[in-house]
């Protein structure tokens, strides 16, 4: 019998991953908005997840990426679901996507699973109990950015960030996988040093962000302000810009972002 929300999240992620892998290369997609595909598999997985959550935890709320994925967002526990994070990859037959399931308690990360069924990667976390990849506990080691650092940025790059991103990519190595949840999980593994993303959503970051934070990494707004707690009544469809990574790299990035994004100080008139 499922006893905890994390148990259920793991079970749902494994089953969703099986369904997705079995359908890889055999699905058609539509465009729900420019640049974002939707498949019937996304909808089927999300519907099943919501049914199971309501069966086991009927008092919990849900926010999810696809249509119909909004229920009881003012409740104490709210599940943030991305049935297939990386749908563009999935629809094209590229085996690089993840199932992302985060549980928030009063807007704060509580439990999380990011599962890549293509590789078997399973990262999980529970607030105060650490982050794990399989049986291995994850610890993020702070270190400054250098020529060997791996950085991840969302593309297309927004005009406001383009100069800063261009300068960063001239000094560091670019890694991008088409899944925010995987980017954050890889940062928790220590494989990515820095992530800058100005168009993420709650279901993008709820699980991966919880895992990274529980592993000792950093995740904030672009100006360094805390992202959590989130008011789920307000952020459902909103972009959530963030910067994340190991502590030293994160601090460097926030300093550079503020220097670049803040307007120059006014010069007093004589």
Secondary structure by P-SEA (a helix, b strand, c coil): ccccaaaaaaaaaaaaaaaaaaacccbbbbbccccccccaaaaaaaaaaaaaaaaccccbbbbbccccccccccccbbbbbccccaaaaaaacccbbbbbbbbbcccccccccccccccccccccccccccccccbbbbbbbbcccccbbbbbcccccccaaaaaaaaaacbbbbbcccaaaaaaaaaaccccccccccccccccaaaaaaaaaaccccccccccccccccccccccbbbbbccccaaaaaaaaaaaaaccccccccccc
